[in-house]
């Protein structure tokens, strides 16, 4: 993500204009969170890239999951802990040229950094990935790079949920990514299946040009 694009997202948080943020737990997490919690080789460790201040983090942590978020905006990260009344500490992480915010009970960690500085060397062993606003925030130029990064965190059996709008792929953000592009990008053994249509969408989302709806997909790997 280039500097101008990154600054645009940061400006949204600075101006307190984040129309994609929802104040309730996402319906997909309520329905399918068990998909994220268990895999053949990992248990109860969930990654949420570009997490903002989503309340999904606390919901998942309250159910015994270690939740690892990543967000570029320090305002969003601090707001999350403050609004959810969670005590936290912070420390510098040179590997990502950013900071790590950690809840006092160690169940929640949020890296505050550029997403593309994150890697499996920084954090790995995830049982699931909840990708609500990460891939769809990427321009087409960055989507392949993003998929390449996420591939380093996946393995056969990992739980992966993705929210994506029904929209012309050339219009965005949020961008729609054709399913064949996803399957090709992730490589052989990848399968994308639609699980449900999202009912509780932010009003601002439905008013965006070309938006026909929003769906949740499961991405699986063999």
SULVEN-V330467 format. One record per helix or strand of 3 or more residues. SS is the DSSP state (A for helix, B for strand). FROM is the first residue (numbers start at 1). TO is the last residue. Records with the same first field share a line. If there is no record, write none. Layout:
BEGIN
SS->FROM-TO, FROM-TO
END
This chain:
BEGIN
A->3-14, 27-37, 56-62, 74-83, 94-96, 115-117, 135-137, 140-151, 179-186, 203-206
B->45-49, 66-71, 88-93, 98-103, 108-112, 128-131, 159-166, 190-197, 213-221
END
